[in-house]
């Protein structure tokens, strides 16, 4: 306890040290004052941001009316206080002001703004372009604010355009109702006509069936007619061909009668010669019989000679066969002598040729023998018939004389024959010409009937399809009549509905233009931007207080010779607790009374703030005791890491992976989570005490490490160091 009292006596006796500690306690208050006051409620003062508006819209004709959506948009802006509006006509001047940072956004309504709205029903409608210019490089936060506002303005412009369209639509409702009524009356007449058409299609269907049946019978008759015509044409063709042959034959007969006349004359002369020739034939027949007997005797002798030649050829063939056997024997004996073998082979081939030649001669001799037999038989026949020939020649001679008499009679009848043949040739020519014409007519008739039959088949098919079509037409017309009735009822109902739209208010136009409304449901509302940043700023202020304390307070110097590490630790740690608690209390008073920070629980907020202050101060005190001045630098690095990785501003998932990984090891992470719960949420204090428990664990760990550090310092502490420390105080 002596060391504890000595530590505090030295502080109070040294006014400079005391004032330094008091000023350090004011650091969280000052930090919160400066930072929170600078952006406590920036969105509440957004109407102080200067924004320039230039309207170049020339208007357009929409729905037969002159509109200027740009002017309507500017009038809406004049009636609002979203920004500090500056209405101008010089775009270049305002852009120059934007570049200098004197204004934060330039809104330009182009010349064709309204004209683009008039292209709604065009094939390629053009969107209405609202130009706006920002300068994030000059002030990023302000550019984000105006970007958010311009999005809302775009919705307002779209609503205004839809409102104009809705007015035109409702104004056209009256004419639409009249059109519905007229269409209803027309559909009723159409329905009546459809019923008449149904009756007509029934009659058409019945007649179409009859036509189809008769067409089928007609086609069958055409088939029979075509067959008969084909036979007729074939018969005419045959008759025509025969008539042509007859005509040609008649001409030939006519021409041949002259030849016949000449021939008859020659016949008469020839019969005279034939008579004399017949006498000679008798004489020659006697000589033929005599010569035939001599031929028979010669053939008998020749037959015997052939038999002898045949016996000689048989002997020759036997001899050749014997020689061939000898050659084959020599061939087997001279297998090893190649030269003899070749000669024997050659000799064998020659003997084979001789054998073949002998066989052919033998066959030829046989043929000669057979021919001799045939000749002998023929000679015998001549001998037997020779006498008959002589008797026949005599009879022929008698007939020639009778023919000579008949020939004279034939010559007398030739003029009559020539006259008849000339008449027949003339008539056959006429017959042939008429048959040719008849054939051509038959061919044309056959072709016409065939085409008629094809047309009949097509007509039959068409009548079938027509009958089927009329059935479908009848069914379709019945459906049409039913549909027309429904259409008429619908049009009548539509006319009654649209005719009732007469008193339309601005609210109706607004509803039609913007039928939806976003209803915001905020779970835990934060009324001011500074309140959302308070957990982050409070945490940084408390840590900054700890950093300044480590530079102003001599953490490693004892007020007297330490008897134990524990005594030394408590003498120093009580100062740490006092400064941290004082800084936390002053910060709490400023936030609650100065900024009127609305917290969910004042005592929980106060207790948690003190706990956070003690945690940060203990951590920095540990670094200073254990490492000296390097520990202060490490404390600054830890501060930077906590500023980046404790999710104080943006969600943790939006930060780099490194900060996501170290976030759970940083005390400020749990401090910010606890402050958000007790300041803005207040629905789960168990979560708050969880964060407090984690921070308490950090304090316990830091205290243990501090005791170990003081033990290490106590071992090397000397009286000389004590004297130096007394002087330093």
C-alpha positions in Angstrom: 0.0 0.0 0.0 2.9 2.3 0.7 3.9 2.1 -3.0 0.3 2.9 -4.0 0.1 6.0 -1.8 3.6 7.1 -2.9 2.6 6.9 -6.6 -0.5 9.1 -6.1 1.4 11.5 -3.8 4.0 12.0 -6.5 1.3 12.7 -9.1 -0.5 15.3 -6.9 2.8 16.9 -5.9 3.7 17.3 -9.6 1.1 19.7 -11.0 2.4 19.2 -14.6 1.8 15.4 -14.4 -1.6 16.0 -12.8 -2.7 18.4 -15.4 -1.4 16.1 -18.2 -3.5 13.2 -16.8 -6.6 15.4 -16.6 -6.1 16.6 -20.2 -5.7 13.0 -21.3 -9.0 12.2 -19.7 -10.6 14.9 -21.8 -9.3 13.3 -25.1 -12.5 11.0 -25.6 -14.6 14.1 -25.0 -12.7 16.2 -27.4 -12.6 13.5 -30.0 -16.3 12.9 -29.9 -17.0 16.6 -29.9 -15.0 17.3 -33.0 -15.9 14.2 -35.0 -19.5 13.7 -34.1 -20.4 17.3 -34.4 -18.9 17.5 -37.9 -21.2 14.9 -39.3 -23.9 14.5 -36.6 -26.8 15.3 -39.0 -25.5 15.9 -42.6 -28.6 14.5 -44.2 -30.7 17.0 -42.3 -28.9 19.8 -44.0 -28.8 18.4 -47.5 -31.1 21.3 -48.6 -28.0 23.5 -48.1 -26.2 21.8 -51.0 -26.3 24.1 -54.1 -27.5 22.3 -57.2 -27.9 24.0 -60.6 -30.9 23.2 -62.9 -31.0 24.1 -66.7 -34.2 23.5 -68.6 -33.7 23.4 -72.4 -36.9 21.5 -73.1 -38.8 22.9 -76.1 -42.0 20.9 -75.5 -43.9 18.6 -77.9 -47.4 17.6 -79.1 -48.6 14.5 -77.1 -52.1 13.2 -77.7 -53.0 16.3 -79.7 -52.0 18.6 -76.8 -48.9 20.8 -76.3 -46.9 19.6 -73.2 -43.6 20.6 -71.7 -42.5 18.0 -69.3 -39.3 19.8 -68.6 -41.1 22.9 -67.3 -43.4 20.8 -65.2 -40.3 19.1 -63.7 -38.6 22.4 -63.0 -41.8 23.7 -61.3 -41.8 20.6 -59.1 -38.2 21.3 -58.1 -39.1 25.0 -57.3 -41.7 23.8 -54.9 -39.4 21.4 -53.1 -36.5 22.1 -50.8 -34.5 19.0 -51.4 -31.4 21.0 -52.4 -30.5 24.7 -52.7 -31.7 25.1 -56.3 -30.0 27.5 -58.8 -32.1 27.8 -61.9 -30.0 28.9 -64.9 -29.8 28.9 -68.7 -26.0 28.6 -69.1 -24.9 25.0 -69.0 -21.2 25.8 -69.5 -21.1 28.3 -66.7 -22.7 25.9 -64.2 -20.3 23.1 -65.2 -17.4 25.5 -64.5 -18.9 26.1 -61.1 -19.2 22.4 -60.5 -15.6 21.9 -61.5 -14.5 24.6 -58.9 -16.6 22.9 -56.1 -19.0 25.8 -55.7 -22.0 23.6 -56.6 -22.4 19.8 -56.2 -24.6 18.8 -59.2 -25.8 20.2 -62.5 -29.2 18.9 -63.8 -29.8 19.6 -67.5 -33.2 18.9 -69.2 -32.4 18.5 -72.9 -34.3 20.0 -75.8 -36.0 16.8 -76.9 -37.1 15.8 -73.4 -40.8 16.1 -74.1 -40.4 15.0 -77.7 -39.0 11.7 -76.5 -42.2 11.2 -74.5 -44.2 11.6 -77.7 -42.5 8.6 -79.3 -44.2 6.1 -76.9 -46.3 4.6 -79.7 -43.6 4.7 -82.4 -41.9 1.5 -83.6 -38.6 2.6 -81.9 -39.6 4.8 -79.0 -36.8 6.9 -77.4 -36.4 7.1 -73.7 -36.4 10.5 -72.0 -32.9 11.4 -71.1 -32.3 13.6 -68.1 -28.6 14.7 -67.9 -26.9 15.3 -64.6 -23.3 16.0 -63.8 -21.5 15.4 -60.5 -17.9 15.8 -59.3 -17.0 13.0 -56.9 -13.3 14.1 -57.0 -14.2 17.3 -55.3 -16.4 15.7 -52.6 -17.4 12.1 -52.8 -19.9 12.1 -50.0 -21.8 15.0 -51.5 -21.8 13.3 -54.9 -23.3 10.2 -53.3 -26.0 12.3 -51.7 -27.0 14.0 -54.9 -26.9 10.7 -56.8 -29.4 9.2 -54.4 -31.6 12.3 -54.8 -31.4 12.3 -58.6 -32.7 8.7 -58.6 -35.8 9.8 -56.7 -36.1 12.7 -59.2 -36.1 10.2 -62.1 -39.0 8.4 -60.4 -40.9 11.6 -60.0 -40.3 12.5 -63.7 -41.5 9.0 -64.8 -44.6 9.4 -62.6 -45.3 12.8 -64.2 -45.0 11.3 -67.7 -47.3 8.4 -66.8 -49.7 10.9 -65.3 -49.8 12.7 -68.6 -50.4 9.5 -70.4 -53.2 8.5 -68.0 -55.0 11.8 -68.6 -55.0 11.1 -72.3 -56.2 7.6 -71.7 -59.1 8.6 -69.5 -60.0 11.4 -71.8 -60.3 8.9 -74.6 -62.5 6.6 -72.5 -65.7 8.5 -73.6 -65.0 7.9 -77.3 -64.0 4.3 -76.4 -67.4 3.8 -74.8 -69.2 5.0 -77.9 -67.0 2.7 -80.0 -67.9 -0.2 -77.7 -71.6 0.5 -78.2 -71.3 0.7 -81.9 -69.3 -2.4 -82.0 -71.9 -4.2 -79.8 -74.7 -3.2 -82.3 -72.6 -4.4 -85.2 -71.8 -7.7 -83.5 -75.5 -8.3 -83.0 -76.1 -7.8 -86.7 -73.2 -10.1 -87.3 -74.7 -12.7 -85.1 -78.0 -12.5 -87.0 -76.1 -12.9 -90.3 -74.2 -15.8 -88.8 -77.4 -17.6 -88.1 -78.6 -17.1 -91.6 -75.2 -18.3 -92.8 -75.6 -21.5 -90.7 -78.9 -22.3 -92.6 -77.3 -21.6 -95.9 -74.3 -23.9 -95.1 -76.7 -26.7 -94.3 -78.3 -26.5 -97.7 -74.9 -26.1 -99.3 -73.7 -29.2 -97.5 -76.6 -31.3 -98.7 -76.2 -30.2 -102.3 -72.5 -30.7 -102.1 -73.0 -34.4 -101.0 -75.4 -34.9 -104.0 -72.9 -33.3 -106.3 -70.2 -35.6 -105.0 -72.4 -38.7 -105.6 -73.3 -37.7 -109.1 -69.7 -36.8 -109.9 -68.6 -40.3 -108.8 -71.2 -41.9 -111.2 -70.1 -39.5 -114.0 -66.5 -40.6 -113.5 -67.5 -44.3 -113.7 -69.3 -43.6 -117.0 -66.2 -41.8 -118.3 -64.1 -44.8 -117.4 -66.3 -47.1 -119.5 -66.4 -44.6 -122.4 -62.6 -44.2 -122.3 -62.2 -48.0 -122.6 -64.6 -48.2 -125.6 -62.9 -45.3 -127.3 -59.6 -46.9 -126.9 -60.9 -50.1 -128.5 -62.5 -48.0 -131.3 -59.2 -46.2 -132.0 -57.3 -49.4 -132.0 -59.8 -50.9 -134.6 -59.6 -47.8 -136.7 -55.8 -48.1 -136.6 -55.9 -51.7 -137.8 -58.4 -50.9 -140.5 -56.4 -47.9 -141.6 -53.2 -50.0 -141.8 -54.9 -52.8 -143.8 -56.5 -50.2 -146.1 -53.1 -48.8 -146.8 -51.8 -52.2 -147.5 -54.8 -52.8 -149.8 -54.1 -49.6 -151.6 -50.5 -50.4 -152.1 -51.4 -53.9 -153.3 -54.0 -52.6 -155.7 -51.4 -50.3 -157.2 -49.0 -53.2 -157.4 -51.6 -55.4 -159.0 -52.5 -52.6 -161.4 -48.9 -52.3 -162.4 -48.5 -56.0 -162.5 -51.2 -56.6 -165.0 -49.0 -55.1 -167.7 -46.3 -57.4 -166.6 -48.7 -60.2 -166.5 -49.8 -59.5 -170.1 -46.2 -59.6 -171.2 -45.6 -62.6 -169.2 -48.5 -64.5 -170.8 -47.0 -63.8 -174.2 -43.7 -65.0 -173.0 -45.4 -68.0 -171.4 -46.9 -69.0 -174.7 -43.5 -68.8 -176.3 -41.9 -70.7 -173.4 -44.5 -73.4 -173.7 -43.4 -74.0 -177.3 -39.8 -74.3 -176.1 -40.8 -76.4 -173.2 -42.4 -78.9 -175.5 -39.2 -79.3 -177.4 -37.2 -79.4 -174.2 -39.5 -82.2 -172.9 -38.4 -84.5 -175.7 -34.8 -83.9 -174.7 -35.5 -84.6 -171.1 -36.7 -88.0 -172.0 -33.5 -88.8 -173.8 -31.4 -87.4 -170.9 -33.4 -89.5 -168.4 -32.4 -92.7 -170.2 -28.8 -91.6 -170.0 -29.2 -90.7 -166.3 -30.4 -94.2 -165.4 -27.4 -95.8 -167.2 -24.9 -93.5 -165.5 -26.4 -94.2 -162.1 -25.8 -97.9 -162.5 -22.1 -97.3 -163.3 -21.8 -95.0 -160.2 -23.2 -97.7 -157.9 -20.5 -100.2 -159.1 -17.7 -97.6 -158.5 -19.0 -96.9 -155.0 -18.8 -100.5 -154.1 -15.1 -100.6 -155.1 -14.3 -97.3 -153.3 -15.9 -98.7 -150.1 -13.5 -101.6 -150.1 -10.5 -99.2 -150.4 -11.7 -97.1 -147.5 -11.9 -100.2 -145.3 -8.2 -101.0 -146.1 -7.2 -97.4 -145.3 -9.0 -97.5 -142.0 -7.2 -100.8 -141.0 -3.9 -99.1 -141.8 -4.7 -96.1 -139.7 -5.6 -98.3 -136.8 -2.2 -100.0 -137.1 -0.6 -96.5 -137.3 -2.3 -95.3 -134.1 -1.2 -98.5 -132.3 2.3 -97.9 -133.3 2.2 -94.3 -132.1 0.8 -95.4 -128.8 3.7 -98.0 -128.5 6.3 -95.3 -129.2 4.7 -93.0 -126.6 5.0 -95.8 -124.0 8.7 -96.2 -125.0 9.2 -92.4 -124.7 7.6 -92.4 -121.2 9.9 -95.2 -120.1 12.9 -93.3 -121.4 11.6 -90.2 -119.6 11.5 -92.1 -116.3 15.0 -93.5 -116.8 16.6 -90.2 -117.6 15.3 -88.1 -114.7 18.8 -87.1 -113.7 20.0 -86.1 -117.2 18.4 -82.7 -117.8 19.5 -82.4 -121.4 18.0 -85.8 -122.4 15.0 -85.0 -120.4 14.3 -81.9 -122.5 14.8 -83.9 -125.8 12.5 -86.6 -124.5 9.9 -84.0 -123.6 10.2 -82.5 -127.1 9.8 -85.9 -128.7 6.9 -86.8 -126.4 5.1 -83.6 -127.5 5.7 -84.4 -131.2 4.4 -88.0 -130.8 1.4 -86.6 -129.0 0.8 -84.3 -132.1 1.1 -87.4 -134.4 -1.3 -89.3 -132.2 -3.8 -86.4 -132.4 -3.3 -86.2 -136.2 -3.9 -89.9 -136.6 -7.0 -89.7 -134.6 -8.3 -86.8 -136.7 -7.5 -88.8 -139.9 -9.3 -91.8 -138.6 -12.4 -89.7 -137.9 -12.2 -88.1 -141.4 -12.0 -91.6 -143.0 -15.1 -92.5 -141.0 -16.9 -89.5 -142.3 -15.8 -90.4 -145.9 -17.1 -93.9 -145.4 -20.5 -92.6 -144.2 -20.7 -90.3 -147.2 -20.0 -93.2 -149.5 -22.8 -95.1 -147.9 -25.2 -92.1 -148.3 -24.0 -91.7 -151.9 -24.6 -95.3 -152.6 -28.1 -95.1 -151.3 -28.8 -92.0 -153.4 -27.5 -93.7 -156.5 -29.9 -96.7 -155.8 -32.7 -94.2 -155.4 -31.9 -92.5 -158.7 -31.9 -95.9 -160.4 -35.3 -96.8 -158.9 -36.9 -93.4 -159.8 -35.3 -92.9 -163.2 -38.1 -94.7 -165.1 -40.6 -92.8 -163.2 -39.0 -89.6 -164.3 -39.2 -90.6 -167.8 -42.9 -91.3 -167.5 -43.5 -88.0 -165.7 -41.7 -86.0 -168.5 -44.0 -87.6 -171.0 -47.0 -86.6 -169.0 -45.6 -83.1 -168.6 -45.2 -82.8 -172.3 -49.0 -83.6 -172.7 -49.9 -81.0 -170.1 -47.8 -78.3 -171.8 -49.9 -78.7 -174.9 -53.1 -78.1 -172.9 -51.5 -75.1 -171.1 -50.7 -73.6 -174.5 -54.4 -73.6 -175.4 -55.4 -72.1 -172.0 -52.8 -69.3 -172.4 -54.5 -68.1 -175.5 -57.8 -67.8 -173.7 -56.1 -65.9 -170.9 -54.7 -63.3 -173.3 -58.2 -62.6 -174.5 -59.4 -61.8 -170.9 -56.5 -59.5 -169.8 -58.2 -56.1 -170.9 -61.2 -56.7 -168.6 -58.9 -57.5 -165.7 -56.9 -54.3 -166.2 -60.0 -52.1 -166.2 -61.3 -53.6 -162.9 -57.9 -53.3 -161.2 -57.7 -49.6 -162.0 -61.1 -48.9 -160.4 -60.1 -50.9 -157.3 -56.8 -48.9 -156.9 -58.8 -45.5 -157.0 -61.3 -46.6 -154.4 -58.7 -48.0 -152.0 -56.9 -44.7 -152.0 -60.1 -42.9 -151.0 -60.7 -45.5 -148.3 -57.2 -45.1 -146.9 -57.4 -41.3 -146.7 -60.8 -41.4 -144.9 -59.5 -44.0 -142.4 -56.5 -41.8 -141.6 -58.8 -38.9 -140.8 -61.0 -41.2 -138.8 -58.0 -42.3 -136.8 -56.9 -38.8 -136.1 -60.4 -38.0 -134.8 -60.3 -41.1 -132.7 -57.0 -40.1 -131.1 -58.4 -36.7 -130.3 -61.5 -38.2 -128.9 -59.5 -40.6 -126.7 -57.3 -37.7 -125.5 -60.3 -35.5 -124.7 -62.0 -38.3 -122.8 -58.9 -38.9 -120.8 -58.6 -35.3 -119.9 -62.3 -35.2 -119.1 -61.8 -38.2 -116.8 -58.9 -36.6 -115.0 -60.9 -33.5 -114.6 -63.8 -35.5 -113.3 -61.6 -37.2 -110.8 -60.2 -33.9 -109.6 -63.8 -32.6 -109.5 -64.9 -35.6 -107.5 -62.0 -35.0 -105.1 -62.8 -31.4 -104.9 -66.5 -32.1 -104.2 -65.4 -34.4 -101.4 -63.2 -31.7 -99.9 -65.9 -29.2 -100.5 -68.3 -31.4 -98.6 -65.8 -31.8 -95.7 -65.1 -28.1 -95.8 -68.8 -27.2 -95.6 -69.1 -29.4 -92.6 -66.2 -27.6 -90.9 -67.6 -24.3 -92.2 -71.0 -25.1 -90.7 -69.3 -26.0 -87.3 -67.2 -22.8 -87.5 -70.1 -20.6 -88.3 -72.0 -22.1 -85.3 -69.0 -21.3 -83.1 -68.8 -17.9 -84.8 -72.5 -17.3 -83.9 -71.8 -18.3 -80.3 -68.6 -16.1 -80.2 -70.4 -13.2 -81.8 -73.0 -13.4 -79.1 -70.4 -13.4 -76.4 -68.6 -10.6 -78.1 -71.8 -8.6 -78.2 -72.4 -9.2 -74.5 -68.8 -8.2 -73.8 -69.0 -5.1 -75.8 -72.2 -4.1 -74.2 -70.7 -4.7 -70.8 -67.6 -2.8 -71.8 -69.7 0.1 -73.1 -71.6 0.3 -69.8 -68.4 0.2 -67.8 -66.5 2.8 -69.8 -69.4 5.1 -70.1 -69.4 5.3 -66.3 -65.9 6.8 -66.2 -66.7 10.5 -66.3 -65.5 12.1 -63.0 -61.8 11.4 -62.8 -59.7 13.3 -60.2 -56.1 14.1 -59.9 -55.8 11.2 -57.4 -57.0 8.8 -60.1 -54.3 10.1 -62.4 -51.7 9.8 -59.7 -52.9 6.2 -58.9 -52.7 5.3 -62.6 -49.2 6.8 -63.0 -47.8 5.4 -59.8 -49.9 2.5 -58.5 -47.4 1.2 -56.0 -46.0 2.8 -52.9 -43.0 1.8 -51.0 -43.8 1.4 -47.3 -40.7 1.5 -45.2 -40.6 -0.6 -42.0 -37.4 0.2 -40.0 -36.6 -2.3 -37.3 -34.4 0.1 -35.3 -34.5 3.6 -36.6 -31.4 5.9 -36.3 -32.7 9.4 -36.6 -29.3 11.0 -37.3 -26.3 10.0 -39.2 -24.0 10.8 -36.2 -25.8 8.3 -34.1 -24.9 5.5 -36.6 -21.3 6.6 -36.4 -21.2 7.0 -32.6 -20.1 3.4 -31.7 -17.2 3.8 -34.1 -16.2 7.3 -33.0 -16.5 6.6 -29.3 -14.3 3.5 -29.6 -11.6 5.4 -31.5 -11.7 8.3 -29.0 -11.2 5.9 -26.0 -8.3 4.2 -27.8 -6.8 7.5 -28.6 -7.0 8.4 -25.0 -5.1 5.3 -24.1 -2.4 6.1 -26.7 -1.9 9.6 -25.3 -1.7 8.3 -21.8 1.1 5.9 -22.8 3.2 8.8 -24.1 2.6 11.1 -21.1 2.7 8.7 -18.2 6.0 6.9 -17.2 4.6 3.3 -16.9 7.9 1.5 -16.3 9.2 3.9 -13.5 8.6 3.2 -9.8 7.9 5.8 -7.2 9.9 3.8 -4.6 11.9 0.6 -4.5 9.3 -2.1 -5.4 9.0 -4.7 -2.7 6.9 -6.9 -5.1 5.7 -7.0 -8.6 2.1 -7.0 -7.4 2.6 -3.8 -5.4 4.3 -2.1 -8.3 1.4 -3.3 -10.6 -1.3 -1.9 -8.4 0.4 1.4 -7.8 0.5 1.9 -11.6 -2.8 0.2 -12.5 -4.9 2.4 -10.2 -3.7 5.4 -12.2 -4.7 3.6 -15.4 -8.2 2.9 -14.0 -8.7 6.4 -12.8 -7.7 8.0 -16.1 -9.7 5.6 -18.2 -12.8 5.8 -16.0 -12.6 9.6 -15.9 -12.2 9.8 -19.7 -15.2 7.5 -20.1 -17.4 9.4 -17.7 -16.7 12.7 -19.4 -17.4 11.2 -22.8 -20.7 9.8 -21.5 -21.8 13.2 -20.2 -20.9 14.9 -23.4 -22.9 12.4 -25.5 -25.9 12.2 -23.4 -26.2 15.9 -22.4 -24.3 17.7 -25.2 -25.4 15.7 -28.3 -28.5 14.3 -26.6 -27.6 10.8 -27.8 -30.6 8.6 -27.5 -29.6 5.3 -26.0 -31.7 2.2 -25.2 -30.4 2.0 -21.6 -28.3 4.8 -19.9 -26.8 2.7 -17.2 -25.9 -0.2 -19.5 -24.4 2.3 -22.0 -22.4 4.0 -19.2 -21.1 0.7 -17.7 -20.2 -0.6 -21.2 -18.4 2.6 -22.1 -16.2 2.4 -18.9 -15.5 -1.3 -19.6 -14.3 -0.4 -23.2 -12.2 2.4 -21.8 -10.5 0.1 -19.3 -9.9 -2.6 -21.9 -8.2 -0.2 -24.3 -6.2 1.5 -21.6 -5.0 -1.8 -20.1 -3.9 -3.0 -23.6 -1.9 0.1 -24.3 -0.5 0.1 -20.7 0.6 -3.5 -21.3 2.5 -2.7 -24.5 4.2 0.3 -22.8 5.2 -1.7 -19.7 6.4 -4.7 -21.6 8.1 -3.1 -24.6 8.7 0.6 -23.7 8.6 3.0 -26.5 8.4 0.3 -29.2 5.1 -0.8 -27.5 3.7 2.7 -28.2 4.4 2.2 -31.9 2.8 -1.3 -31.8 -0.2 0.3 -30.1 -0.5 2.7 -33.0 -0.4 -0.2 -35.5 -3.1 -2.0 -33.5 -5.2 1.2 -33.7 -4.9 1.3 -37.5 -5.9 -2.4 -37.7 -8.9 -1.8 -35.6 -10.0 1.2 -37.5 -9.9 -0.9 -40.7 -11.1 -4.3 -39.5 -13.7 -3.7 -36.7 -16.6 -3.1 -39.1 -17.0 0.5 -37.8 -18.2 1.9 -41.2 -18.9 -0.5 -44.0 -20.1 -4.1 -43.5 -17.2 -6.5 -42.9 -17.9 -8.5 -46.1 -17.1 -5.4 -48.1 -13.6 -5.1 -46.7 -10.5 -7.0 -47.9 -10.1 -10.6 -46.8 -7.2 -9.7 -44.5 -9.4 -7.5 -42.3 -12.2 -10.1 -42.3 -9.8 -12.7 -40.9 -8.4 -10.5 -38.1 -11.7 -8.8 -37.1 -12.6 -11.4 -34.5 -9.2 -10.9 -32.7 -9.6 -7.1 -32.3 -11.1 -5.7 -29.1 -12.7 -2.8 -30.9 -14.8 -5.2 -32.9 -16.7 -6.3 -29.7 -16.8 -2.7 -28.4 -18.6 -1.5 -31.6 -21.0 -4.4 -31.5 -21.9 -3.7 -27.9 -22.3 0.0 -28.5 -24.7 -0.6 -31.5 -26.8 -2.9 -29.3 -27.1 -0.5 -26.4 -27.4 2.7 -28.5 -29.6 1.8 -31.5 -31.0 -1.7 -31.1 -31.7 -2.6 -27.4 -33.6 -5.8 -28.1 -31.0 -8.3 -27.0 -29.0 -7.3 -24.0 -27.7 -10.8 -23.7 -25.7 -10.1 -26.8 -24.5 -6.9 -25.1 -23.2 -8.8 -22.1 -21.6 -11.4 -24.4 -19.5 -8.6 -25.9 -18.8 -7.3 -22.4 -17.7 -10.7 -21.3 -15.2 -11.0 -24.2 -13.8 -7.5 -23.3 -13.5 -8.7 -19.7 -11.6 -11.7 -20.9 -9.2 -9.4 -22.7 -8.7 -7.3 -19.5 -8.0 -10.4 -17.5 -5.4 -11.6 -20.1 -3.8 -8.2 -20.2 -3.6 -7.9 -16.4 -1.9 -11.3 -16.1 0.6 -10.3 -18.7 1.2 -7.0 -16.9 1.9 -8.8 -13.6 4.4 -11.0 -15.4 6.0 -7.9 -17.0 6.3 -6.2 -13.6 7.9 -9.3 -12.2 10.5 -9.2 -14.9 11.1 -5.5 -14.2 11.4 -6.0 -10.5 14.2 -8.5 -10.9 16.5 -5.9 -12.5 15.5 -2.9 -10.5 18.3 -1.1 -8.5 18.6 1.7 -6.0 20.2 3.9 -8.7 17.1 3.6 -10.9 15.0 4.6 -7.9 17.0 7.8 -7.5 16.6 8.6 -11.2 12.9 8.0 -11.0 12.5 10.4 -8.0 14.3 13.1 -10.0 12.1 12.4 -13.0 8.9 12.9 -11.0 
